[in-house]
Amino acid sequence: MAESYSSPSLFRPRYIPNLWDAVAFLLVFGTLILFSHGAEQTFVPLSAIERMPLSLDPSHLPEYALRTVLRMVVAIVASLVFTLIYATIAAKSRRAEMVLIPFLDILQSVPVLGFLSFTVVGFMNMFPGKVIGVELASVFAIFTSQAWNMTFSFYQSLKTVPRDLDEASRAFRLSSWQKFWRLEVPFSMPGLIWNTMMSMSGGWFFVVASEAISVGNDTYTLPGIGSYVSLAIAQSNLPAVVWALGAMTVIILLYDQILFRPLVAWSEKFRFEQSPSGNVPHSWLLDVVQRTRIFQIALRPLGLGIRWLASRRFSVPTPQVPTLPKLWNSKAVDGVWLVLIAAGCVYAAWQIVSFVATELHWSDVWLALFYGLLTLIRVAVLVAIASVIWVPIGVWIGLRPKVAERIQPLAQFLAAFPANIAFPFFVVAIVHFDLNPDIWLSPLMILGTQWYILFNVIAGASAYPTDLKEAASSFHVGGWSWWRKVILPGVFPYYVTGALTATGGSWNAAIVAEVASWGKDQLQAHGLGAYIADATSAGDYPRIVLGIAVMSLYVILFNRALWHPMFTFAARRLRFD
């Protein structure tokens, strides 16, 4: 019998590039070229900033937009790495949790300008005479507006993993490394992705402050959309503000289509439920990648490498001394640990008092506490109002994947809308109608942070198991009973995470919102944010430290009195078991 000829494997149809490979090639390498061009500008001498002053010419906006997006992408990657490490340690170690979670409360309350005041010199000394030092300071400032929200979300997911899934991982004898990558990270994906979207959008809120770096009497203005908006506001140039809004809209639509929509569609497979969802979100980019040939072959080694790494056990050897685990878990060690924490807090408080007491008196402390109380009242009222408005809307959107898919870009744009752009309208209206700035500047505090509540509630409703919704429908549970017994317990852990981060974000936003200006018109509300803003402008470091310390104190007390008891209740009583 004649032997049939078979073509070499190289020429099989699955190894021949198709049209989708060409599309993927253009997208990937086009993005790499743009980012390479933006990164190249960060290594020029610092004097180049002074030689090329910022311009309000709209033709420069594409370049400025690229530089801003590059900073935000670097910051979000750093935030993700920080989240996976910090939240895991806090969730896995009871003693570490006692320190890390209150410290996270402090970090999310410290204003961006507070971080810049004490870190920019260090970054600039790392790269003397280079723009990259100022760039790293700006990236770090954006990082501080993104990381805490993601960390709280991942921490909440780790604390609410269903018990039956945890028991299954123990039955399969998964190591802690395998359990982390096979159970805990996949379970947290829906909430983490929505909070990453919120963090990316929330970074726009503070990008104005992060792109104008002050060192002593020198101010370095980095090219970017934030500095463009700041200059437009200073010059009362409304057309330039409109151009900046247009550029932001284009950028948000682009990274929604290229980054977040594929991630939302991909994360659908990690939903915890026993019956499939009727509506599955789609992404044209994910479809393009799935239809490619050469592109998938090129990425296959990377995927295999990640799977291999996630499947390794990396077990920690059991201690040889049998009494060590018992001793380590004893109350005596807990007591020593609490003493060390208390000693650290006393030492930190002593350092703050020593530094502040060099120039300030008790009257300054009482004044800062009074201003902090005023800001606390604003934050509590605004978060309560935002909760009443956005929880029902978030549930309605999250239970309808097709609606969420359409609303997603709009929600990202609204979350990314910098409060600074709304200043002209608020300032003009307050001056024209002779309104009280203490009341009418307050909405600017929640303008950017209310979306933490909406995004987390959408994530919670989207992750709500379909079988539980079907059970409620079968038993004809409706009306207020449906809200009280079905959906609110399901989204409550997500809501607490959103409300907690919205509270911290509102404190952070107070430094921007309590001081508003448009051209020569300047308004100021009485509050701790305005107190810190004035101290920062004057370079008064003792008052900056005092203001940040008082703000951190109020945030910790408020969170410990309200949000953390609610979070503990959600972790213990409202888990899908």
PASENU-516587 format. One record per residue (C-alpha): residue in one letter; residue number from 1; x, y, z. Coordinates in nm, 2 decimals, always signed. Example, Ala and Ser with C-alpha at 12.3 -4.5 7.8 and 13.67 -1.06 7.14 Angstrom:
2
rest;nr;u;v;w
A;1;+1.23;-0.45;+0.78
S;2;+1.37;-0.11;+0.71
//
This chain:
577
rest;nr;u;v;w
M;1;+0.00;+0.00;+0.00
A;2;+0.13;+0.34;-0.09
E;3;+0.22;+0.56;+0.20
S;4;+0.01;+0.87;+0.22
Y;5;+0.20;+1.20;+0.24
S;6;+0.13;+1.42;+0.54
S;7;+0.22;+1.78;+0.55
P;8;+0.47;+1.89;+0.81
S;9;+0.32;+2.01;+1.14
L;10;+0.45;+2.36;+1.07
F;11;+0.19;+2.40;+0.80
R;12;-0.11;+2.28;+0.99
P;13;-0.39;+2.54;+0.99
R;14;-0.37;+2.60;+1.36
Y;15;+0.00;+2.72;+1.32
I;16;-0.08;+2.96;+1.04
P;17;-0.14;+3.32;+1.16
N;18;-0.49;+3.46;+1.10
L;19;-0.65;+3.81;+1.10
W;20;-0.69;+3.80;+1.48
D;21;-0.32;+3.75;+1.52
A;22;-0.26;+4.07;+1.32
V;23;-0.51;+4.26;+1.54
A;24;-0.35;+4.13;+1.86
F;25;+0.00;+4.21;+1.73
L;26;-0.10;+4.57;+1.65
L;27;-0.26;+4.62;+2.00
V;28;+0.03;+4.47;+2.19
F;29;+0.32;+4.63;+2.01
G;30;+0.14;+4.96;+1.97
T;31;+0.09;+4.97;+2.35
L;32;+0.46;+4.88;+2.41
I;33;+0.58;+5.15;+2.17
L;34;+0.37;+5.41;+2.34
F;35;+0.48;+5.32;+2.68
S;36;+0.84;+5.30;+2.57
H;37;+0.81;+5.65;+2.44
G;38;+0.66;+5.78;+2.76
A;39;+0.92;+5.60;+2.98
E;40;+1.20;+5.75;+2.77
Q;41;+1.10;+6.10;+2.88
T;42;+1.15;+6.01;+3.25
F;43;+1.53;+5.98;+3.23
V;44;+1.60;+6.33;+3.09
P;45;+1.77;+6.59;+3.32
L;46;+1.55;+6.77;+3.56
S;47;+1.63;+7.10;+3.39
A;48;+1.43;+6.98;+3.09
I;49;+1.11;+7.05;+3.28
E;50;+1.21;+7.42;+3.32
R;51;+1.31;+7.45;+2.95
M;52;+0.97;+7.31;+2.83
P;53;+0.70;+7.48;+3.04
L;54;+0.35;+7.34;+3.04
S;55;+0.12;+7.46;+2.76
L;56;-0.26;+7.47;+2.74
D;57;-0.24;+7.41;+2.37
P;58;-0.47;+7.11;+2.31
S;59;-0.22;+6.96;+2.06
H;60;+0.00;+6.87;+2.36
L;61;-0.28;+6.67;+2.53
P;62;-0.20;+6.33;+2.37
E;63;+0.16;+6.35;+2.51
Y;64;+0.04;+6.47;+2.85
A;65;-0.23;+6.19;+2.85
L;66;+0.04;+5.93;+2.78
R;67;+0.26;+6.04;+3.06
T;68;-0.03;+6.04;+3.31
V;69;-0.16;+5.70;+3.20
L;70;+0.20;+5.56;+3.23
R;71;+0.22;+5.69;+3.59
M;72;-0.12;+5.54;+3.68
V;73;-0.04;+5.20;+3.53
V;74;+0.29;+5.18;+3.72
A;75;+0.10;+5.28;+4.04
I;76;-0.17;+5.02;+3.99
V;77;+0.08;+4.74;+3.93
A;78;+0.26;+4.84;+4.25
S;79;-0.08;+4.86;+4.43
L;80;-0.16;+4.50;+4.32
V;81;+0.17;+4.37;+4.45
F;82;+0.12;+4.55;+4.77
T;83;-0.23;+4.42;+4.80
L;84;-0.14;+4.06;+4.76
I;85;+0.13;+4.08;+5.02
Y;86;-0.01;+4.31;+5.28
A;87;-0.37;+4.18;+5.29
T;88;-0.25;+3.82;+5.30
I;89;-0.03;+3.88;+5.60
A;90;-0.31;+4.07;+5.77
A;91;-0.57;+3.80;+5.71
K;92;-0.35;+3.50;+5.79
S;93;-0.18;+3.63;+6.11
R;94;-0.39;+3.73;+6.40
R;95;-0.11;+3.92;+6.56
A;96;-0.01;+4.10;+6.24
E;97;-0.37;+4.19;+6.18
M;98;-0.38;+4.38;+6.51
V;99;-0.11;+4.61;+6.37
L;100;-0.16;+4.61;+6.00
I;101;-0.53;+4.69;+5.98
P;102;-0.52;+5.00;+6.21
F;103;-0.21;+5.10;+6.02
L;104;-0.40;+5.07;+5.70
D;105;-0.67;+5.29;+5.85
I;106;-0.40;+5.55;+5.91
L;107;-0.25;+5.52;+5.56
Q;108;-0.58;+5.57;+5.38
S;109;-0.66;+5.88;+5.58
V;110;-0.32;+6.05;+5.53
P;111;-0.37;+6.31;+5.25
V;112;-0.17;+6.28;+4.93
L;113;+0.00;+6.61;+5.00
G;114;+0.10;+6.47;+5.34
F;115;+0.28;+6.18;+5.17
L;116;+0.44;+6.42;+4.92
S;117;+0.56;+6.65;+5.19
F;118;+0.78;+6.39;+5.35
T;119;+0.87;+6.15;+5.06
V;120;+0.96;+6.37;+4.76
V;121;+1.31;+6.46;+4.89
G;122;+1.39;+6.09;+4.93
F;123;+1.28;+6.00;+4.58
M;124;+1.47;+6.30;+4.43
N;125;+1.79;+6.20;+4.62
M;126;+1.77;+5.85;+4.47
F;127;+1.81;+6.00;+4.12
P;128;+1.97;+6.35;+4.16
G;129;+1.93;+6.58;+3.87
K;130;+1.69;+6.34;+3.69
V;131;+1.32;+6.37;+3.62
I;132;+1.27;+6.01;+3.72
G;133;+1.30;+6.11;+4.09
V;134;+1.01;+6.35;+4.06
E;135;+0.83;+6.09;+3.85
L;136;+0.86;+5.83;+4.13
A;137;+0.73;+6.08;+4.38
S;138;+0.43;+6.13;+4.16
V;139;+0.38;+5.76;+4.11
F;140;+0.40;+5.71;+4.48
A;141;+0.14;+5.98;+4.54
I;142;-0.10;+5.81;+4.29
F;143;-0.02;+5.47;+4.46
T;144;-0.14;+5.61;+4.79
S;145;-0.48;+5.69;+4.63
Q;146;-0.51;+5.34;+4.48
A;147;-0.36;+5.07;+4.71
W;148;-0.57;+5.10;+5.03
N;149;-0.90;+5.03;+4.86
M;150;-0.77;+4.72;+4.68
T;151;-0.61;+4.60;+5.00
F;152;-0.93;+4.62;+5.20
S;153;-1.12;+4.44;+4.92
F;154;-0.87;+4.15;+4.91
Y;155;-0.86;+4.13;+5.29
Q;156;-1.24;+4.11;+5.30
S;157;-1.24;+3.83;+5.05
L;158;-0.98;+3.63;+5.24
K;159;-1.18;+3.66;+5.56
T;160;-1.51;+3.55;+5.39
V;161;-1.40;+3.25;+5.19
P;162;-1.68;+2.99;+5.23
R;163;-1.61;+2.73;+5.49
D;164;-1.70;+2.44;+5.26
L;165;-1.44;+2.55;+5.01
D;166;-1.19;+2.59;+5.29
E;167;-1.26;+2.24;+5.41
A;168;-1.23;+2.10;+5.06
S;169;-0.89;+2.26;+5.03
R;170;-0.79;+2.08;+5.35
A;171;-0.93;+1.75;+5.23
F;172;-0.72;+1.78;+4.92
R;173;-0.42;+1.86;+5.14
L;174;-0.34;+2.18;+4.96
S;175;-0.04;+2.37;+5.10
S;176;-0.09;+2.73;+5.20
W;177;+0.07;+2.84;+4.87
Q;178;-0.16;+2.62;+4.66
K;179;-0.46;+2.72;+4.86
F;180;-0.37;+3.09;+4.80
W;181;-0.35;+3.06;+4.42
R;182;-0.62;+2.79;+4.37
L;183;-0.89;+2.91;+4.61
E;184;-0.83;+3.24;+4.77
V;185;-0.72;+3.45;+4.48
P;186;-0.98;+3.31;+4.24
F;187;-1.26;+3.37;+4.50
S;188;-1.15;+3.73;+4.54
M;189;-1.12;+3.81;+4.17
P;190;-1.47;+3.96;+4.11
G;191;-1.44;+4.20;+4.40
L;192;-1.07;+4.27;+4.34
I;193;-1.12;+4.36;+3.97
W;194;-1.41;+4.60;+4.05
N;195;-1.20;+4.76;+4.32
T;196;-0.90;+4.79;+4.09
M;197;-1.13;+4.97;+3.84
M;198;-1.23;+5.20;+4.12
S;199;-0.87;+5.26;+4.23
M;200;-0.77;+5.33;+3.87
S;201;-1.05;+5.58;+3.84
G;202;-0.99;+5.72;+4.19
G;203;-0.63;+5.79;+4.10
W;204;-0.76;+6.07;+3.86
F;205;-0.91;+6.24;+4.16
F;206;-0.56;+6.32;+4.31
V;207;-0.36;+6.33;+3.99
V;208;-0.38;+6.71;+3.99
A;209;-0.20;+6.72;+4.33
S;210;+0.05;+6.45;+4.24
E;211;+0.18;+6.61;+3.92
A;212;+0.29;+6.94;+4.08
I;213;+0.58;+6.85;+4.32
S;214;+0.71;+7.11;+4.56
V;215;+1.05;+7.09;+4.72
G;216;+1.12;+7.39;+4.94
N;217;+1.07;+7.70;+4.73
D;218;+1.09;+7.51;+4.40
T;219;+0.79;+7.35;+4.23
Y;220;+0.83;+7.09;+3.95
T;221;+0.53;+7.05;+3.73
L;222;+0.53;+6.72;+3.54
P;223;+0.37;+6.71;+3.20
G;224;+0.03;+6.54;+3.24
I;225;-0.35;+6.59;+3.24
G;226;-0.35;+6.67;+3.61
S;227;-0.10;+6.96;+3.58
Y;228;-0.29;+7.07;+3.26
V;229;-0.61;+7.09;+3.46
S;230;-0.44;+7.27;+3.75
L;231;-0.29;+7.53;+3.51
A;232;-0.63;+7.58;+3.33
I;233;-0.80;+7.64;+3.67
A;234;-0.53;+7.89;+3.78
Q;235;-0.58;+8.08;+3.45
S;236;-0.96;+8.05;+3.45
N;237;-0.94;+7.89;+3.11
L;238;-1.27;+7.70;+3.07
P;239;-1.21;+7.58;+2.71
A;240;-0.89;+7.41;+2.83
V;241;-1.08;+7.24;+3.11
V;242;-1.33;+7.11;+2.85
W;243;-1.04;+6.98;+2.64
A;244;-0.90;+6.80;+2.94
L;245;-1.24;+6.64;+3.01
G;246;-1.25;+6.52;+2.65
A;247;-0.90;+6.36;+2.68
M;248;-1.00;+6.19;+3.01
T;249;-1.31;+6.05;+2.85
V;250;-1.11;+5.90;+2.56
I;251;-0.85;+5.75;+2.80
I;252;-1.12;+5.60;+3.03
L;253;-1.30;+5.44;+2.73
L;254;-0.97;+5.30;+2.60
Y;255;-0.86;+5.13;+2.92
D;256;-1.21;+5.01;+2.98
Q;257;-1.22;+4.83;+2.65
I;258;-0.85;+4.72;+2.65
L;259;-0.80;+4.63;+3.02
F;260;-1.10;+4.62;+3.25
R;261;-1.38;+4.48;+3.03
P;262;-1.17;+4.17;+2.94
L;263;-1.08;+4.13;+3.31
V;264;-1.45;+4.14;+3.41
A;265;-1.55;+3.89;+3.14
W;266;-1.25;+3.66;+3.24
S;267;-1.34;+3.68;+3.61
E;268;-1.69;+3.55;+3.55
K;269;-1.55;+3.19;+3.57
F;270;-1.45;+3.25;+3.93
R;271;-1.80;+3.32;+4.05
F;272;-1.89;+3.10;+4.35
E;273;-2.21;+2.93;+4.26
Q;274;-2.35;+2.59;+4.18
S;275;-2.58;+2.68;+3.88
P;276;-2.46;+2.88;+3.58
S;277;-2.55;+3.25;+3.54
G;278;-2.79;+3.33;+3.26
N;279;-2.60;+3.64;+3.14
V;280;-2.23;+3.63;+3.09
P;281;-2.03;+3.96;+3.02
H;282;-1.84;+3.97;+2.70
S;283;-1.53;+4.15;+2.57
W;284;-1.44;+4.19;+2.21
L;285;-1.07;+4.19;+2.31
L;286;-1.10;+3.87;+2.50
D;287;-1.27;+3.72;+2.19
V;288;-0.99;+3.84;+1.97
V;289;-0.73;+3.68;+2.20
Q;290;-0.93;+3.35;+2.21
R;291;-0.95;+3.34;+1.83
T;292;-0.58;+3.40;+1.76
R;293;-0.34;+3.11;+1.67
I;294;+0.02;+3.22;+1.69
F;295;-0.06;+3.46;+1.98
Q;296;-0.20;+3.18;+2.19
I;297;+0.10;+2.96;+2.11
A;298;+0.34;+3.23;+2.21
L;299;+0.16;+3.28;+2.54
R;300;+0.12;+2.91;+2.62
P;301;+0.47;+2.88;+2.79
L;302;+0.38;+3.17;+3.01
G;303;+0.05;+3.01;+3.11
L;304;+0.22;+2.68;+3.18
G;305;+0.49;+2.85;+3.39
I;306;+0.22;+3.03;+3.60
R;307;+0.03;+2.70;+3.65
W;308;+0.35;+2.52;+3.74
L;309;+0.44;+2.79;+3.99
A;310;+0.09;+2.79;+4.14
S;311;+0.09;+2.41;+4.18
R;312;+0.42;+2.39;+4.38
R;313;+0.37;+2.31;+4.75
F;314;+0.64;+2.53;+4.90
S;315;+0.56;+2.37;+5.24
V;316;+0.71;+2.52;+5.55
P;317;+0.88;+2.24;+5.76
T;318;+0.72;+2.15;+6.08
P;319;+0.91;+2.27;+6.39
Q;320;+1.12;+2.00;+6.55
V;321;+1.04;+2.12;+6.90
P;322;+0.68;+1.98;+6.97
T;323;+0.61;+2.24;+7.24
L;324;+0.69;+2.54;+7.02
P;325;+0.35;+2.57;+6.84
K;326;+0.17;+2.55;+7.18
L;327;+0.40;+2.81;+7.33
W;328;+0.37;+3.04;+7.02
N;329;-0.01;+3.03;+7.05
S;330;-0.02;+3.10;+7.42
K;331;-0.18;+3.39;+7.59
A;332;+0.16;+3.49;+7.73
V;333;+0.29;+3.56;+7.38
D;334;-0.02;+3.75;+7.30
G;335;+0.04;+3.97;+7.61
V;336;+0.40;+4.03;+7.51
W;337;+0.29;+4.12;+7.16
L;338;+0.03;+4.37;+7.29
V;339;+0.29;+4.53;+7.52
L;340;+0.52;+4.57;+7.22
I;341;+0.24;+4.73;+7.01
A;342;+0.16;+4.96;+7.30
A;343;+0.52;+5.06;+7.34
G;344;+0.55;+5.13;+6.97
C;345;+0.24;+5.35;+6.98
V;346;+0.37;+5.54;+7.28
Y;347;+0.70;+5.59;+7.12
A;348;+0.54;+5.72;+6.79
A;349;+0.31;+5.95;+6.99
W;350;+0.61;+6.08;+7.19
Q;351;+0.80;+6.16;+6.86
I;352;+0.50;+6.34;+6.72
V;353;+0.45;+6.54;+7.04
S;354;+0.82;+6.63;+7.06
F;355;+0.82;+6.75;+6.70
V;356;+0.50;+6.94;+6.72
A;357;+0.58;+7.10;+7.06
T;358;+0.89;+7.28;+6.91
E;359;+0.66;+7.55;+6.76
L;360;+0.30;+7.48;+6.87
H;361;+0.10;+7.51;+7.19
W;362;-0.20;+7.33;+7.34
S;363;-0.43;+7.59;+7.17
D;364;-0.31;+7.47;+6.83
V;365;-0.40;+7.11;+6.93
W;366;-0.75;+7.20;+7.05
L;367;-0.80;+7.40;+6.73
A;368;-0.69;+7.10;+6.52
L;369;-0.92;+6.87;+6.72
F;370;-1.21;+7.11;+6.67
Y;371;-1.15;+7.13;+6.29
G;372;-1.13;+6.75;+6.28
L;373;-1.47;+6.72;+6.45
L;374;-1.62;+6.95;+6.18
T;375;-1.47;+6.73;+5.91
L;376;-1.59;+6.42;+6.08
I;377;-1.95;+6.54;+6.08
R;378;-1.92;+6.61;+5.71
V;379;-1.77;+6.27;+5.64
A;380;-2.04;+6.08;+5.84
V;381;-2.33;+6.27;+5.68
L;382;-2.20;+6.24;+5.33
V;383;-2.12;+5.87;+5.36
A;384;-2.47;+5.81;+5.50
I;385;-2.63;+6.00;+5.21
A;386;-2.42;+5.82;+4.95
S;387;-2.51;+5.48;+5.10
V;388;-2.88;+5.55;+5.08
I;389;-2.85;+5.65;+4.72
W;390;-2.60;+5.41;+4.58
V;391;-2.67;+5.07;+4.75
P;392;-3.01;+5.02;+4.58
I;393;-2.86;+5.14;+4.25
G;394;-2.55;+4.92;+4.28
V;395;-2.77;+4.61;+4.36
W;396;-2.99;+4.68;+4.05
I;397;-2.69;+4.72;+3.83
G;398;-2.50;+4.42;+3.97
L;399;-2.79;+4.18;+3.93
R;400;-2.81;+4.27;+3.56
P;401;-2.48;+4.18;+3.39
K;402;-2.58;+4.34;+3.06
V;403;-2.66;+4.67;+3.23
A;404;-2.34;+4.65;+3.43
E;405;-2.15;+4.60;+3.10
R;406;-2.30;+4.92;+2.96
I;407;-2.28;+5.12;+3.29
Q;408;-1.92;+5.03;+3.35
P;409;-1.75;+5.29;+3.13
L;410;-1.99;+5.56;+3.26
A;411;-1.92;+5.47;+3.63
Q;412;-1.55;+5.47;+3.56
F;413;-1.57;+5.82;+3.41
L;414;-1.78;+5.95;+3.70
A;415;-1.54;+5.80;+3.95
A;416;-1.24;+5.95;+3.76
F;417;-1.39;+6.29;+3.74
P;418;-1.16;+6.51;+3.94
A;419;-1.32;+6.74;+4.20
N;420;-1.10;+7.02;+4.08
I;421;-1.29;+7.04;+3.75
A;422;-1.61;+7.09;+3.94
F;423;-1.46;+7.38;+4.14
P;424;-1.54;+7.65;+3.89
F;425;-1.91;+7.57;+3.90
F;426;-1.92;+7.54;+4.28
V;427;-1.71;+7.86;+4.34
V;428;-1.91;+8.07;+4.09
A;429;-2.25;+7.94;+4.24
I;430;-2.14;+8.00;+4.60
V;431;-2.01;+8.35;+4.53
H;432;-2.31;+8.44;+4.31
F;433;-2.57;+8.33;+4.56
D;434;-2.36;+8.42;+4.87
L;435;-2.38;+8.06;+5.01
N;436;-2.21;+7.92;+5.31
P;437;-1.88;+7.74;+5.20
D;438;-1.89;+7.52;+5.51
I;439;-2.20;+7.36;+5.37
W;440;-2.18;+7.39;+5.00
L;441;-1.81;+7.29;+4.96
S;442;-1.89;+6.96;+5.15
P;443;-2.03;+6.77;+4.85
L;444;-1.68;+6.79;+4.68
M;445;-1.55;+6.56;+4.95
I;446;-1.78;+6.28;+4.84
L;447;-1.77;+6.36;+4.47
G;448;-1.49;+6.11;+4.40
T;449;-1.52;+5.87;+4.69
Q;450;-1.89;+5.78;+4.68
W;451;-1.81;+5.55;+4.39
Y;452;-1.62;+5.32;+4.63
I;453;-1.97;+5.23;+4.77
L;454;-2.12;+5.19;+4.42
F;455;-1.84;+4.97;+4.28
N;456;-1.82;+4.74;+4.58
V;457;-2.20;+4.69;+4.59
I;458;-2.20;+4.62;+4.21
A;459;-1.92;+4.36;+4.27
G;460;-2.12;+4.20;+4.56
A;461;-2.44;+4.18;+4.36
S;462;-2.25;+4.05;+4.06
A;463;-2.09;+3.78;+4.27
Y;464;-2.41;+3.68;+4.44
P;465;-2.47;+3.31;+4.37
T;466;-2.74;+3.24;+4.11
D;467;-2.87;+2.93;+4.30
L;468;-2.96;+3.15;+4.60
K;469;-3.14;+3.40;+4.38
E;470;-3.33;+3.11;+4.22
A;471;-3.42;+2.97;+4.57
A;472;-3.55;+3.31;+4.68
S;473;-3.76;+3.33;+4.36
S;474;-3.90;+2.98;+4.42
F;475;-4.01;+3.07;+4.77
H;476;-4.16;+3.39;+4.64
V;477;-3.95;+3.61;+4.86
G;478;-4.01;+3.97;+4.75
G;479;-4.05;+4.33;+4.86
W;480;-3.87;+4.44;+5.18
S;481;-3.82;+4.07;+5.29
W;482;-3.61;+4.01;+4.98
W;483;-3.39;+4.31;+5.06
R;484;-3.36;+4.22;+5.43
K;485;-3.32;+3.85;+5.40
V;486;-3.16;+3.79;+5.06
I;487;-2.97;+4.06;+4.89
L;488;-2.85;+4.29;+5.17
P;489;-2.68;+4.01;+5.37
G;490;-2.52;+3.90;+5.04
V;491;-2.37;+4.24;+4.95
F;492;-2.31;+4.35;+5.31
P;493;-1.94;+4.25;+5.33
Y;494;-1.88;+4.43;+5.00
Y;495;-2.07;+4.73;+5.12
V;496;-1.86;+4.75;+5.44
T;497;-1.54;+4.75;+5.24
G;498;-1.67;+5.02;+5.01
A;499;-1.81;+5.24;+5.29
L;500;-1.48;+5.20;+5.49
T;501;-1.27;+5.30;+5.20
A;502;-1.51;+5.58;+5.11
T;503;-1.48;+5.71;+5.46
G;504;-1.10;+5.72;+5.44
G;505;-1.11;+5.86;+5.09
S;506;-1.34;+6.14;+5.20
W;507;-1.10;+6.24;+5.48
N;508;-0.82;+6.23;+5.22
A;509;-1.03;+6.44;+4.98
A;510;-1.10;+6.70;+5.25
I;511;-0.76;+6.85;+5.18
V;512;-0.87;+6.93;+4.83
A;513;-1.24;+6.99;+4.88
E;514;-1.23;+7.23;+5.17
V;515;-1.02;+7.47;+4.98
A;516;-1.16;+7.57;+4.63
S;517;-1.05;+7.83;+4.39
W;518;-1.13;+7.96;+4.04
G;519;-0.90;+8.23;+3.91
K;520;-0.89;+8.50;+4.18
D;521;-1.20;+8.37;+4.37
Q;522;-1.09;+8.15;+4.66
L;523;-1.32;+7.98;+4.91
Q;524;-1.24;+7.79;+5.22
A;525;-1.45;+7.58;+5.46
H;526;-1.36;+7.54;+5.83
G;527;-1.22;+7.19;+5.87
L;528;-0.91;+6.98;+5.91
G;529;-0.85;+6.94;+5.54
A;530;-0.83;+7.32;+5.49
Y;531;-0.60;+7.33;+5.80
I;532;-0.36;+7.08;+5.64
A;533;-0.38;+7.25;+5.30
D;534;-0.28;+7.59;+5.45
A;535;+0.00;+7.43;+5.65
T;536;+0.13;+7.25;+5.34
S;537;+0.12;+7.57;+5.13
A;538;+0.31;+7.76;+5.41
G;539;+0.57;+7.47;+5.45
D;540;+0.47;+7.46;+5.82
Y;541;+0.58;+7.10;+5.90
P;542;+0.48;+7.10;+6.27
R;543;+0.12;+7.19;+6.17
I;544;+0.13;+6.93;+5.89
V;545;+0.23;+6.66;+6.13
L;546;-0.03;+6.77;+6.39
G;547;-0.31;+6.78;+6.12
I;548;-0.22;+6.44;+5.99
A;549;-0.20;+6.29;+6.34
V;550;-0.54;+6.43;+6.44
M;551;-0.69;+6.31;+6.11
S;552;-0.55;+5.96;+6.17
L;553;-0.68;+5.96;+6.53
Y;554;-1.03;+6.04;+6.41
V;555;-1.02;+5.79;+6.13
I;556;-0.91;+5.51;+6.36
L;557;-1.17;+5.59;+6.63
F;558;-1.45;+5.61;+6.38
N;559;-1.35;+5.29;+6.20
R;560;-1.31;+5.10;+6.52
A;561;-1.64;+5.22;+6.65
L;562;-1.84;+5.16;+6.34
W;563;-1.69;+4.98;+6.04
H;564;-1.47;+4.72;+6.19
P;565;-1.75;+4.57;+6.42
M;566;-1.97;+4.56;+6.10
F;567;-1.69;+4.39;+5.91
T;568;-1.64;+4.13;+6.19
F;569;-2.01;+4.06;+6.19
A;570;-2.01;+4.01;+5.81
A;571;-1.70;+3.78;+5.82
R;572;-1.86;+3.56;+6.09
R;573;-2.23;+3.56;+6.00
L;574;-2.27;+3.65;+5.64
R;575;-2.06;+3.40;+5.45
F;576;-2.18;+3.18;+5.17
D;577;-2.15;+2.84;+5.35
//
